[in-house]
């Protein structure tokens, strides 16, 4: 596997940036050991205060976890590190193979970058109308990037080329041009806010952007938000945030939960506030080696999500971003896991397994063929095979 460094885009001049003002870049508080970490009650602190206490390096994490391997500074040029205290509390103190640690703890082998992982493999930048922060890949819907900062940085992130990069600010001028694009394109009926994480914006700034969209396009059928902050810091969901979402008629929030350990009482409590407000919740998992690449874990994950009112929506194959090969789960393994959950879990709990095609091809379903045309004794028949392997001739459908 070839090793290379990610190339930064040249510095640009930006005006009117979105004021985040959330995280103190020189925090005065540190957790000195695991006991101090576990004694910190996330529920008793504001979400901003908790976020400001995030771990920002392998050295910080090594104070509270055993077996954290040191990494070179070059790793943080690919993607920064940030782990909220809430996420750190979910990590096994001693086991580097903990499924939560795998997702967030930086490792040196992230610098092993394969040729197919360089650049914008999903061609999002190529599908971005000039001057906007929109990705217009599908005829009637767009992705609306509002900024490039996350509450915690997943090591498997698909947008490593832009998140955590201080040179890649999305300013309000771009936001306004994006809104004007929506005004001029009535064929767009579905807008998904993403980034970075939109819920890192203050309530007032998020409300301003949502209201701009609603004013420009009151006919929009769907206005949704993609946010992993629900799983990284559930206390971000407050009554005030819910009011902003309801006022601007946000239809759906998709989060990313990859393992059952992430479905905690605090997560259930705060996502329940959204459900009671009438906001639909969906989940988009990523198939990650060592995290959820087993039938048993995936069965538990999807059933736990549904039982708490969150619809398993997609399970993505690993996107080809720099250093992601270490997380990759093979196509055959994805098929085996799909086959292992279908028929064994409730129907509403079955997500669509997805490959996001490079070059901007979009999302394409991956699933076993349960109904196939076969040739038998010179005759074409249609044979259906169920989850147990039993078959039936359904040639009457031909």
C-alpha positions as CSV (number, residue, x, y, z in Angstrom):
1,X,0.0,0.0,0.0
2,X,1.4,3.4,-1.0
3,X,2.1,6.0,1.6
4,X,1.5,9.6,0.9
5,X,0.6,12.9,2.6
6,X,-2.8,14.6,2.0
7,X,-2.3,17.8,0.0
8,X,-4.0,20.8,1.5
9,X,-5.8,23.3,-0.7
10,X,-4.1,26.7,-0.9
11,X,-5.2,29.3,1.6
12,X,-8.2,31.4,0.6
13,X,-9.6,34.7,1.7
14,X,-13.0,34.4,3.4
15,X,-15.4,37.0,4.6
16,X,-18.2,36.9,7.1
17,X,-17.4,33.4,8.5
18,X,-19.9,31.5,10.6
19,X,-19.1,32.3,14.2
20,X,-18.8,29.0,16.1
21,X,-17.1,30.2,19.3
22,X,-17.7,26.8,20.9
23,X,-14.4,25.3,21.8
24,X,-11.6,26.9,23.8
25,X,-8.5,26.0,21.7
26,X,-6.4,26.2,24.9
27,X,-8.5,24.3,27.5
28,X,-7.5,24.8,31.1
29,X,-9.1,21.6,32.3
30,X,-7.7,18.2,31.7
31,X,-8.6,14.7,32.8
32,X,-5.5,13.3,34.5
33,X,-6.7,9.7,34.8
34,X,-9.5,7.3,34.1
35,X,-11.2,7.8,37.5
36,X,-11.5,11.6,36.9
37,X,-13.0,10.9,33.5
38,X,-15.6,8.5,34.8
39,X,-16.5,10.9,37.6
40,X,-17.4,13.6,35.1
41,X,-21.2,13.7,34.8
42,X,-22.0,14.8,31.3
43,X,-25.7,15.4,32.2
44,X,-24.7,18.0,34.8
45,X,-22.8,20.2,32.3
46,X,-23.9,22.2,29.2
47,X,-23.0,20.7,25.9
48,X,-20.5,23.5,25.2
49,X,-18.7,23.1,28.4
50,X,-18.4,19.3,27.8
51,X,-17.2,19.9,24.3
52,X,-14.5,22.3,25.5
53,X,-13.1,19.4,27.7
54,X,-12.6,17.2,24.6
55,X,-9.4,15.2,24.2
56,X,-7.4,16.5,21.2
57,X,-4.4,14.1,20.9
58,X,-3.1,10.7,21.6
59,X,-1.2,12.1,24.5
60,X,-4.4,13.4,26.1
61,X,-6.1,10.0,25.6
62,X,-3.1,8.1,27.0
63,X,-3.7,9.8,30.4
64,X,-7.1,8.0,30.8
65,X,-6.7,4.9,28.6
66,X,-4.2,2.0,28.6
67,X,-2.5,0.9,25.4
68,X,-2.8,4.1,23.4
69,X,0.0,4.0,20.9
70,X,1.9,7.3,20.2
71,X,1.4,8.9,16.7
72,X,3.4,11.4,14.8
73,X,2.2,14.9,14.2
74,X,1.7,14.1,10.5
75,X,-1.4,12.1,11.4
76,X,-3.2,15.2,12.5
77,X,-2.5,16.8,9.1
78,X,-4.8,14.1,7.6
79,X,-7.6,14.8,10.1
80,X,-7.5,16.4,13.6
81,X,-8.4,14.5,16.7
82,X,-11.2,15.4,19.0
83,X,-13.0,13.0,21.4
84,X,-15.7,14.3,23.7
85,X,-15.6,13.1,27.3
86,X,-18.9,11.4,26.7
87,X,-17.4,9.3,23.9
88,X,-14.2,8.6,26.0
89,X,-16.4,7.2,28.8
90,X,-17.8,4.6,26.4
91,X,-14.3,3.4,25.6
92,X,-12.9,0.3,27.2
93,X,-10.1,1.4,29.5
94,X,-7.7,-1.4,28.6
95,X,-8.7,-2.8,25.2
96,X,-7.3,-1.0,22.1
97,X,-9.7,-3.2,20.1
98,X,-12.7,-1.6,21.8
99,X,-15.2,-0.8,19.0
100,X,-15.5,2.8,20.3
101,X,-11.8,3.3,20.5
102,X,-11.3,2.0,16.9
103,X,-13.6,4.8,15.6
104,X,-11.9,7.7,17.4
105,X,-8.4,7.0,18.7
106,X,-5.7,8.2,16.2
107,X,-3.3,5.5,14.9
108,X,-0.1,5.8,12.9
109,X,-1.3,3.5,10.1
110,X,-3.7,6.2,9.1
111,X,-0.7,7.5,7.1
112,X,-0.8,4.4,4.9
113,X,-2.8,5.9,2.1
114,X,-3.7,3.9,-1.0
115,X,-3.7,5.5,-4.5
116,X,-7.5,5.0,-4.7
117,X,-7.9,7.0,-1.5
118,X,-6.4,10.3,-2.7
119,X,-8.5,13.3,-3.5
120,X,-12.3,13.6,-3.7
121,X,-13.1,10.1,-4.8
122,X,-16.9,10.6,-4.5
123,X,-16.6,13.7,-6.8
124,X,-18.5,16.0,-4.4
125,X,-16.5,19.0,-5.4
126,X,-17.2,18.3,-9.1
127,X,-20.9,18.5,-8.4
128,X,-20.8,21.7,-6.5
129,X,-22.2,24.7,-8.4
130,X,-19.7,27.5,-8.4
131,X,-19.7,29.8,-5.4
132,X,-22.0,27.5,-3.4
133,X,-21.5,24.9,-0.7
134,X,-24.1,22.6,-2.3
135,X,-23.5,19.1,-3.8
136,X,-26.2,18.6,-6.5
137,X,-25.8,15.0,-7.4
138,X,-29.4,13.8,-7.7
139,X,-32.1,15.5,-9.8
140,X,-34.4,16.6,-6.9
141,X,-32.2,16.8,-3.8
142,X,-29.0,18.5,-2.7
143,X,-26.4,18.2,0.1
144,X,-25.9,21.6,1.8
145,X,-22.5,21.8,3.6
146,X,-22.8,24.5,6.3
147,X,-19.3,24.3,7.8
148,X,-16.3,21.9,8.3
149,X,-16.1,21.2,12.1
150,X,-17.3,18.2,14.0
151,X,-17.9,17.4,17.6
152,X,-15.6,14.4,17.4
153,X,-13.4,13.4,14.5
154,X,-14.1,9.9,13.3
155,X,-10.9,8.3,12.0
156,X,-12.9,6.8,9.1
157,X,-14.4,10.1,7.9
158,X,-15.3,10.4,4.3
159,X,-14.6,14.2,4.2
160,X,-11.0,14.2,5.5
161,X,-10.1,16.6,2.7
162,X,-12.2,19.3,4.3
163,X,-13.2,18.7,7.9
164,X,-10.9,20.2,10.6
165,X,-9.1,22.2,8.0
166,X,-8.9,25.9,9.1
167,X,-8.3,27.0,5.5
168,X,-11.6,25.5,4.3
169,X,-14.1,27.8,6.0
170,X,-17.6,28.0,4.6
171,X,-18.6,31.6,5.1
172,X,-22.0,33.2,5.1
173,X,-21.5,34.6,1.6
174,X,-21.3,31.0,0.3
175,X,-24.3,30.1,2.4
176,X,-26.3,32.9,0.9
177,X,-25.3,31.9,-2.6
178,X,-26.3,28.4,-1.9
179,X,-29.8,29.6,-0.7
180,X,-30.1,31.6,-3.9
181,X,-29.3,28.5,-5.9
182,X,-32.2,26.7,-4.1
183,X,-34.5,29.7,-4.9
184,X,-33.5,29.4,-8.6
185,X,-33.9,25.6,-8.8
186,X,-37.5,24.6,-7.9
187,X,-36.8,21.0,-9.0
188,X,-34.9,20.6,-5.7
189,X,-37.4,19.3,-3.2
190,X,-35.1,17.7,-0.6
191,X,-32.2,19.6,1.2
192,X,-29.8,17.8,3.6
193,X,-27.7,20.0,5.9
194,X,-24.3,18.4,6.6
195,X,-20.7,19.4,6.9
196,X,-18.9,19.1,9.4
197,X,-21.8,18.8,11.9
198,X,-24.6,21.3,11.6
199,X,-25.6,20.9,15.2
200,X,-22.3,22.4,16.3
201,X,-23.7,25.8,15.1
202,X,-25.3,27.9,17.8
203,X,-29.1,27.7,18.0
204,X,-29.4,31.2,16.6
205,X,-27.0,30.6,13.7
206,X,-28.6,27.2,12.8
207,X,-32.0,28.9,13.0
208,X,-30.9,31.7,10.7
209,X,-29.7,29.3,8.0
210,X,-32.8,27.1,8.3
211,X,-35.1,30.1,8.1
212,X,-33.2,31.4,5.0
213,X,-33.9,28.1,3.3
214,X,-37.5,28.0,4.3
215,X,-38.0,31.6,3.2
216,X,-36.4,31.0,-0.2
217,X,-38.2,27.7,-0.7
218,X,-41.4,27.4,1.3
219,X,-42.5,24.6,-1.0
220,X,-39.6,22.3,0.0
221,X,-41.0,18.8,0.8
222,X,-38.0,17.7,2.9
223,X,-35.5,19.6,5.0
224,X,-33.2,17.3,7.0
225,X,-30.0,17.3,9.0
226,X,-27.2,14.9,9.2
227,X,-25.5,14.9,12.6
228,X,-23.3,12.5,14.5
229,X,-23.3,14.8,17.5
230,X,-26.4,12.9,18.7
231,X,-24.2,9.9,19.4
232,X,-21.0,11.9,20.3
233,X,-22.7,14.3,22.8
234,X,-26.4,13.7,23.2
235,X,-26.8,16.7,25.5
236,X,-26.6,19.0,22.4
237,X,-30.3,18.2,22.1
238,X,-31.9,20.8,24.3
239,X,-35.4,22.2,24.5
240,X,-34.1,25.4,22.8
241,X,-32.6,23.4,19.9
242,X,-35.9,21.4,19.5
243,X,-37.8,24.7,19.3
244,X,-35.5,25.9,16.4
245,X,-36.0,22.6,14.5
246,X,-39.7,22.6,14.9
247,X,-40.1,26.3,14.0
248,X,-38.3,25.7,10.8
249,X,-40.1,22.4,10.0
250,X,-37.1,20.1,10.0
251,X,-38.4,16.8,8.7
252,X,-35.7,14.3,9.7
253,X,-32.4,14.0,11.5
254,X,-30.0,11.2,10.5
255,X,-27.3,10.3,12.9
256,X,-24.5,7.7,12.8
257,X,-24.5,4.9,15.4
258,X,-22.2,2.1,14.5
259,X,-22.3,-0.1,17.6
260,X,-24.8,-1.0,20.3
261,X,-22.5,0.5,23.0
262,X,-23.4,3.9,21.6
263,X,-27.1,3.5,22.5
264,X,-26.9,4.7,26.1
265,X,-29.6,6.0,28.5
266,X,-28.4,9.5,27.8
267,X,-28.6,9.0,24.1
268,X,-32.1,7.5,24.4
269,X,-33.3,10.4,26.6
270,X,-32.2,13.2,24.3
271,X,-33.1,11.6,21.0
272,X,-36.5,11.0,22.6
273,X,-36.9,14.8,22.9
274,X,-36.7,15.0,19.1
275,X,-39.2,12.1,18.6
276,X,-41.8,13.7,20.9
277,X,-41.4,17.0,18.9
278,X,-42.5,15.0,15.7
279,X,-39.0,14.9,14.1
280,X,-38.3,11.6,12.4
281,X,-35.0,9.9,13.2
282,X,-32.9,7.7,11.0
283,X,-29.5,6.1,11.3
284,X,-26.7,5.7,8.7
285,X,-24.1,3.3,9.9
286,X,-20.7,2.7,8.3
287,X,-19.4,-0.9,8.0
288,X,-16.1,-0.8,10.0
289,X,-13.7,-3.7,10.5
290,X,-13.6,-4.6,14.1
291,X,-16.6,-2.5,15.0
292,X,-19.7,-3.9,13.5
293,X,-18.6,-6.4,10.9
294,X,-20.4,-9.3,12.5
295,X,-23.9,-10.6,12.2
296,X,-24.4,-10.6,15.9
297,X,-23.4,-7.0,16.4
298,X,-25.4,-5.8,13.4
299,X,-28.5,-7.7,14.6
300,X,-28.3,-6.1,18.0
301,X,-27.6,-2.6,16.6
302,X,-30.5,-2.5,14.2
303,X,-33.0,-3.9,16.7
304,X,-31.8,-1.5,19.5
305,X,-32.2,1.4,17.1
306,X,-35.7,0.5,16.1
307,X,-36.8,-0.2,19.7
308,X,-35.8,3.4,20.5
309,X,-37.6,4.9,17.5
310,X,-34.7,5.3,15.1
311,X,-35.1,3.8,11.7
312,X,-31.9,2.0,10.4
313,X,-31.6,3.7,7.0
314,X,-28.3,2.9,5.4
315,X,-25.2,0.8,6.1
316,X,-22.4,2.2,4.0
317,X,-19.4,0.4,2.7
318,X,-16.2,2.2,3.7
319,X,-15.7,5.3,1.6
320,X,-12.2,5.6,-0.1
321,X,-10.8,8.5,1.9
322,X,-7.1,8.8,2.9
323,X,-6.1,5.9,5.3
324,X,-9.5,4.2,5.3
325,X,-8.3,0.9,3.9
326,X,-7.6,-0.4,7.4
327,X,-11.3,-0.1,8.2
328,X,-12.5,-1.8,5.0
329,X,-15.0,-4.7,5.1
330,X,-15.1,-6.7,1.9
331,X,-18.1,-6.9,-0.4
332,X,-18.5,-10.6,0.3
333,X,-18.6,-10.0,4.1
334,X,-21.2,-7.2,3.6
335,X,-23.4,-9.7,1.7
336,X,-22.9,-12.3,4.4
337,X,-24.0,-9.8,7.2
338,X,-27.0,-8.7,5.2
339,X,-28.0,-12.3,4.7
340,X,-27.5,-12.9,8.4
341,X,-29.9,-10.3,9.5
342,X,-32.7,-10.5,7.0
343,X,-35.3,-12.8,8.3
344,X,-33.7,-12.8,11.8
345,X,-34.7,-9.3,12.8
346,X,-37.9,-7.3,12.4
347,X,-38.6,-6.0,8.9
348,X,-38.5,-2.3,9.9
349,X,-35.0,-2.9,11.4
350,X,-33.4,-4.0,8.1
351,X,-31.3,-1.2,6.5
352,X,-30.3,-0.8,2.9
353,X,-26.6,-1.8,2.5
354,X,-24.9,0.7,0.2
355,X,-21.8,1.3,-1.9
356,X,-21.3,5.0,-2.6
357,X,-19.9,4.9,-6.1
358,X,-16.6,6.7,-6.8
359,X,-16.7,9.3,-9.5
360,X,-20.1,10.6,-8.3
361,X,-22.2,7.6,-9.3
362,X,-24.2,7.9,-6.1
363,X,-25.6,5.3,-3.6
364,X,-26.1,1.8,-5.0
365,X,-27.7,-1.0,-3.0
366,X,-25.8,-4.2,-2.1
367,X,-27.9,-7.3,-1.3
368,X,-28.0,-11.0,-2.1
369,X,-30.2,-12.1,-4.9
370,X,-33.2,-13.8,-3.3
371,X,-35.1,-14.3,-6.6
372,X,-33.2,-15.4,-9.7
373,X,-33.9,-16.6,-13.2
374,X,-32.4,-20.0,-13.8
375,X,-32.3,-22.4,-16.8
376,X,-33.6,-25.9,-15.9
377,X,-33.9,-28.5,-18.7
378,X,-34.0,-25.8,-21.4
379,X,-36.7,-23.9,-19.6
380,X,-36.4,-20.5,-17.8
381,X,-37.7,-20.6,-14.3
382,X,-37.9,-18.0,-11.5
383,X,-36.6,-19.4,-8.2
384,X,-37.0,-17.7,-4.9
385,X,-34.7,-18.5,-2.0
386,X,-35.6,-17.4,1.6
387,X,-33.3,-16.5,4.5
388,X,-33.1,-20.1,5.6
389,X,-32.0,-21.3,2.2
390,X,-35.4,-23.0,1.3
391,X,-36.6,-22.4,-2.3
392,X,-39.8,-22.1,-4.2
393,X,-40.6,-22.0,-7.9
394,X,-42.4,-18.6,-8.6
395,X,-42.2,-18.9,-12.4
396,X,-45.9,-17.7,-12.5
397,X,-44.4,-14.2,-12.2
398,X,-42.6,-14.5,-15.6
